[in-house]
């Protein structure tokens, strides 16, 4: 098959436009490469600087906390307090714990602590799993934790109104000085652990950690316990350890990390002091106080733990929680992760970060990558480790690639606009040049395009050149022939449309026109009426089959006219039955009231028919409202029908041959304030059991 030759006008147009577009494409590509390289370099340089600065800030915060706890552990005030409190604790830990005390502690956990912890935990622990077993813990928690109530929810400084023993005496000697020193330093949580027994004999706050054993108690497997074990036999006064963050159960799963240092009384270690490593200063440092300076609208810096989960909250969770949760649901993270973040309202210890940059940083490497972040969004990312002796974290600084490349996108848009304008100018120049040479052909092509667009009254002027004249005459004759054929086709289509609208409801006709004739449609709220004419057989015997069919046709025509007046659609007629619907093709808020009024009009029509023809027809009308299924039945010769319980119930409503309008409770509830009803009756309907139906009152004379 030969390829059609291009016209002269087309050749000129293609040449001009191609040359223009190729030139623009070359310039655009060179500019794109340079701009992308410059933007990428700038973004990476900015991110690397942020990552390094933030890593230093995290290390500084840790160093400050470490120096603070190592300094405190050597202050005489704390040494003396540790000595006295440990001695008092050892004294009470050997004393008796009454059954009442034990019962009170157990009930506190079962009724208060465990339910609160279950609400905040990704996996709820077994009830009673954190009840302490050693006597010292039961004693202290009975006097100091249970009376405080929600001791896990920001309880006050350790105090008791019930303890009168040696521990309370030791606490009273040191409590004021300890509180003053810690408040001045801004420290809100320290604990003292006996290095020999691994029991927590002092907690600044009233916490469920108090008195428990880190050797075999409920928190023996925690990071805190591991840190204390590593310090219990140290010989270095300035020794310290840091634990990674964990979901701290005494604070209902809130993320906690600890810094610990030994407390020496002379040459002997008498306690391990642990201080909470606070997240807030780190979060404030990484986010620049929530301003995210230098990171635009989509950048953030976050801390990553050695287990590959976040140690600070995501910027997107803090700024737009709903949008962030929606993004997580569509990311590569599991549904369970998204649900956990939604329930706990934090990404700390809940969102895993497994990309290559995170893994490299946790191996101690630094660098820049372009990859998808934990949201599944392409980003530029700088990464690096933060080594805190026994713990390694990673600092990740990133920004969405879309925002970083926004100037490049704007550049491409400008170049595209330029290309469009220049292509238009090139086209205009080529058209002007070609029109001089191809004006007769251009006129014919223009006329042909108008014909293809639907205009069949186009005539081209006849040129003086013989060949062009012959071509013009043939074209004009063809257009006239097409116009005549189009008129005949339009008349036939109009006839078919009218026939289709007369045979089917609007929704059924739309199905046929849309080519979805065999696909049922569901309608949530439609009112249907099933009309059964009783007595037609007797009329047929009296007037004959042909006459009775004529009378039935007149009666159905009257029903159709009434349906149009009341906004009701006829679905189908089968024999002496008439199925109608309202709210099917057109949504009508009052479709139920319209159907009831239509039914009353049907009763009047049947009454007038009986009076005029001396007939004795009765109309049994059942009305129901609810969901239906509608569609065409058959392929070549089809009918439109409705299905569903709504239609089935309306069809099964009968009144024993009496003219009646019976409606279901759903219909009654909608129109009882505007339609008169008689007392309800109970009818046994086939396949639906016994239902309560409501008769609509109508004029007796009209019903005949």
Buried (B, 14 or more C-beta within 10 A) or exposed (E): EEEEEEBEBBEBBEEBBEEBBEEBEEEBEEBBEEBBEEBBEEBBEBBBEBBBBBBEBBBEBBEEBBBBBBEBBBEEEBBBBBBBBBBBBBBBBEEEBEEEBBEBBBEBBEEBBBEBBBEBBBEEEEBEEBBBEBBBBBBBBBBBBBBBEEBBEEBEBBBBEEBEBBBBEBBEBBBEEBBEBBEEEEBBBBBBBBBBBBBBBBBBBBBBBBBBBBBEBBBBEBBBBBBBBBBBEBEEBEBBBBBBBBBBBBBBBBBBBBBBBBBBEEEEBBBBBBBBBBBEBBBBBBBBEEEBEBBBEBBBBBBBBEEBBBBBBBBBBBEEBEEBBEBBEEBEBEEEBBBBBBEBEBBBBBBBBEBEBBBBBBEEEBBBBBBBBBBEBBBBBBBBBBEBEEBBBBBBBBBBBEBBBBBBEEBBEEBEEEBEEBBEEBBEBBBEBBEEEBEBBBBBBEBBEBBEEEEBEBEBEBBEEEEBBEBBEEBBEEBEEEBEEEEEEEEEEEEEEEEBEEBBBEBBBBBBEEEEBEEBBEBEBBBBBBBBBBBBEEBBEEBEEEEBEEBBEEBBEBBBEBBEEBBBBBBBBEEBEBBBBBBBBEEBEBBBBBBBBBBBBBBBBBBEBBEEBEBEBBBBBBBBBBEBBBBBBEEEEBEBBBEBEBBBBBBBBBBEEEBBBBBBBBBBEBBEEEBEBEEBEEBEBEEBEEBEBBBBEBEEEBBB
